């Protein structure tokens, strides 16, 4: 069945109520190692950005104060 663009807009623009979201997330169950996997994924995601930011600010400090 071919969905028309208006129907697609209706599907994707629909906001879910708090009750609908609560009902959906009640059914989500985490397995034993899921929390550790999420922590590792967060570290892998944010650590390179943090390192780049620190190197940038260190470079600015070196450029203005230590040179």
Order of alpha helices (4+ residues) and beta strands (2+ residues): alpha-alpha-alpha
